[in-house]
């Protein structure tokens, strides 16, 4: 199967949103859009311009007898495509190129597309919950949070869409809910959930337990540890990760499905001679090693640094004003797909911004990002 045929095969399941006989094949629209966003396009005008500029290159892969669509055509069609179908096809295509690691840490977190609101129509800004495979740097899926709801209702929907079997799923305190923990376990995965004041009985029990046993350095209770020390940019960071089997008398413990362990992460930061201590508490469905616990805690912030930050700084997501139909959601899916592909291309030793520029300049490099060869 040719490279273009492979792409088209993966996207054959996207429902054609247009009536009658369309002028431009849907696969052309999708393939050009993916390539353009990888190569630096951040709106539909840029996508159409990229398509026209690279027409000879696209002709190697596509039937362009109808030409390149206008930016209005790209906008109209992307506004009608069902996001769930589009994202599923993109993920299937990416994972055919890059196998997801066994035992993956999957971080789930939310992000608001701040300029997607529309005051005139009363459309609120889009808030999305995303899943990020921290080792492979792949966006596994995302769900738009309903305007009248919150992440607590969106996370279970996301868990139903993605494959997490065997993974260790990390979620911040918003997702520390008994129903979410049970859903993760039912999917044959494990959870590492941050616990804060939104679960007051559990949180108070965790604080009391660790305060008690930190006094004698866990002389009375089994513990697994891991420690890291970093000195960067004038800042000293000493991080301690401690994980213990769940104590029998932990308040609220029986509400959490398969709760096996509790953890604490203590971060001592010294900057300009001033020390700051941050403490976070966690519950886990598996008593893992100290290093694995540390990987889960630190890996969770990868979704912020490697996904959300890159989307804002490199892809300008926070500045996007797309609002029509599903266009804003589908363009967000395109950005996440482009970022996943660019992160997994390892031959160019430059940042994501310059990888995008290189893909726009160098057809051979763009093909390498797209097809892994």
N, C-alpha and C positions, 0 to 999 in steps of 0.2 A: 504494500500500500504506500502511495506517495505521501509526502509530508502534508500537502494540501488536502489530499483525500482523508488523511487521518484527522485533520482539524474539522473538515466538513462532516465526517462521520460522527464525531463527538457532538456536533451542534445540530444534528438532524432532528433532535427531539424538542428543539425550541419551537413552540407553536407560532405559525405564521399569523401575524396580527392583521394583515391587510386583506381586503376582500378582492375577489376577482383575480386576474393574472397580473402579478406585480411586475413592474419594469425592472427593478434591481433585485437579484437573488438575495434572500435573507443572509445566506452564508457570506456573501460579499460584504454586506453591511457590517456584520459582526467581525469578520477577519480584519477588515480595514480599520475598524474602530479599535480593536485590541492592539494592532501594530502601531497605530498613531499614538495611543496613550502611552505605550511603552516608550515611544520615541520623543515624548515631550509635549504632546497635545493635551491641553487642559480644558478645551471646550469644543463644541461641534464645528465652529468655523475652522479651527485648527485641524480637526480630523479631516474635513473635506479638502482643505488645502494640502495636507499631507498626502491624501489619496491621489490628488491630481499631480502633485510633484513626483510621486513614486509610481505613477501609472505603469510604466514599462516593467518595473520590478513586480508589481502585483499581477501583471499579465502572465507571469510565469506560473502563477498558482491559481488564478481565477479566470472565469469567462467574463471579460469586460466589454462584450459587444454592445452593451447598453451604456457604457461609460461609467464615470464616477458620480455618485449622487451628490446633490447640493447639501449644504449644512442643514437646511430646513428638513430635508428628507431624513438625514441621520437623526435629527432631533425628534421628528415625528415618530419614527419607527422605534427608537430606543424608549420613547415615552409610552409605547403600547406593549412592549414585550413584558411578559410576566417575570418579575425579578427572581422568584424561586426557581423557575425553569432555567433561566439564564445562568444563575449562579451554580446550579447543579452541574450543568454542562461544562462550565469553565473549570470547576473543581475536578470533575472527572478527567478533563484534558490535562490539567496540571499534574494530577497524581499518576497519570499514565507516563509522564516524563520524569517525575520525582517521587519515588516511593516514600510513604510516611514511615518514619522509624517506629519499631515496636517499643512499647513502654513510653511513648511520647508524653511530654508534659504539654497539656493544652490549657492555655490561659484564656479566660472569658472575661470581657470587660466592655464597658459602654463608651460611646463617643457621640457628641452632638455636632452636626454639620451646621455651624452657627449662622451662616448667611443663607440657609435654605428656607428661612421663614418668608412669608409673603403677607405683609400687613393688609394689603388691599383685599385679598381673598380670605383673610383670616387663617391661612395655612401656617401652622406652627413649625418651628425648626425641627428637622428630622433628627431623632436620636436613635442610634443603632447599637446593638449588642453584637460583638464579633468574637469569633473563636480563632485563636492563633496557635499554630503548632510551633513551639519555641525553638526546637532543634532544627527543623527543616525550613523555618521561616516561610510558612505557607498559611494563607488565610483559608480556614476550613469552612467558613460560612458566616453569615450575618443575618440578623432579623431586625426589622424596623420596629421600634417600640411604639405602640399605639399612643396617640396624643393624649388619651384619657387614662393611660395606664402607666406602668413603670417597668424597670428592668426585672423585677420579681416575676412578672407574668411573661416577659419576653424570653428569659433564659430557658425555661422548660421547652418552649417552641424551638429554640435554637438546638437544644440537646436532641430533639427528635429528628432534626435535619442532618446532623453530622454523625460520622462514625467515630466513637470514642472508646470502643472496646479495648481493654488493656492499657488505656491511658491514665495518667494522673491529672485530674482536672482541677485547676486552681481558679478561685473566684474571690473577689474582695467581699467586704462585710455585707454589702447590699444583697449578695446572693447566698448568704449564710442562712438558709431556710431549710426546714426539715424535708419539705416536699422536693426541693432541688437535690438535696443529698440523696434521698431515696431514688430519684430518677437516675442519678449518676450510677449508683450501685446496680440498679436494675438493668442498666446498659452494659454491665460487666466491666465497669471502670472504677477507679478510686477517686476520692475527693480530698482536697486540701483547702479548707474554707477559713478565711479570716473571720475572727469573732470579735465583735465590738458591742457597744451599748444597745444595738437594736435587738440583741438577745441578752437581756440584762442578767437573768439567772445564770446562764451558761458563762457569760463573761466574768461575772463576779466570782464564780467558782474557779475559773482558770486563774484569775489574779491571785486569789487566796492560796491556791495550791502552789503556784510557782513562787510566791513571796515566802511561803513556809519553807520550801525545800532549797531555795537559793541561799537561805541563811547558813545552812551547813553543807552547801555544795553537793546536795543530793546524796548525802551519806546514808539516808534511810530509804532511798527509792531508786530503782533502775533508771538510767538515762543514757541516751546516745547523743554525741556532741559533734559539732563541726564549727571550725573557726576560720575566718578570713581576715587578712589585714592588708590594707591598700593605702598608698600615699600618692595622691595625684592632685595636681593643680593647687598645691598649698593646703590640701585637706587630708587629714588622716582619718581613715575609717577602720574601726575594729568591729567586726560583726560576729556575734555568737548565736549559734542555732542549737537548741536543745529540744529533744523529743522524748516523751515518756509513754509507756503503756497507760491507757486511760484508767484512772483510779476508780475503785468500786463506788466510792462515795461522792463522785463528781455530780453536783446538782444538774438536773436536766439531761443527764447523759442518755437515759433510756428513750428519749424522743428521737435520737439521731440514729438512723439505720446503719448498722455495721460499724459504729464508732469504735475504733481500736486504739487511737493514740491522740495525744495533745502535744502542742509545741509552742515554743516561745522564740521569737527572734529579737535580739537585743543589738541595736546599732549605736555604737559610741562614735560620734564624729567630733573632731577637733579642727576648727578653722579659726585662724588668727588668734590662737590661744584660748578660744572659747569652746567649751565642750557642750555638746547637745546629745541627749540620750533619747532614742525612740524605741518603744517596745510594742511588739505586736503579738497577738495570740492566735492560735490556729487549732482546728480539729481535723483529724484525718481518719480515713477508713482503713488505713494500713499502717502498721508500725514499721516504717522504713528506716533506713540508715540516716545518720546525721547529715551526711553529704547529700543524699537524695532529698531530704527535707529542705536543706539549704538551696538546692537546685530548684525546687518547686517554688520557694518563696522568692528567690531572685529571678527565676524564670518568668514569674507572673508579670514582673515589671517590664519584661521584654515586649509585651503587647503595647505598652505605652511608648517605649523608646524605639522599638523596631517597626511598629505599625502606625500608631496614632501620630507620633512626632513626624515620621517620614511623610505620612499623608498630608500633614499640614505644611511642613517646610518645603518638601520636594515636589509635591503634587498640588499644593495650594488648595487643599480641600476646604479649609475653613472660609476661603474667599469665593467659593463657587456659589453662583446665584441661580443654578438650574432649578426649575420648579415644575415644569410641565409634566403631568401624568407621573409615570414611573421613571422619567429621565434622570432625576436626581439620585434615586436608589440604584438604577442600573449603571450610571456613571461611577458611583462609589464602588460598585462591584468591579468595574473595569480597572479602577485605580488599584484596588487590592490585588487583583489578578496580575497587573503589570508589576507591582512591587514584589509579589511572590516570585515571579519569573526572573526579575532582575536580581533579586537576592540570591537565587539559586544558580546564577551564571557566575562562575568563579574565576574565569580566565582573565578578565579585566580587573586589574588591581586598583580600582578607583571607587569613589562613592556612588550612591544611587543617582544623584544628579548628573554626574558625568557619564554614567552608564546610559542614561536616557539620551544624552546628547550623542554619544557614540552610536547608539542604535539608529538615531536619526541620520547620522552622517554615513554610516558604514552598513551597507545591505547585508554583507556576510555576517557581521556581528548581530544584526537584528534577527537573522535566520537562526543563529546560534542560541539567542535568548528564547526564541519561539519554540524551537524544535530540539534543543539540547545537542545539536550536532552541526 
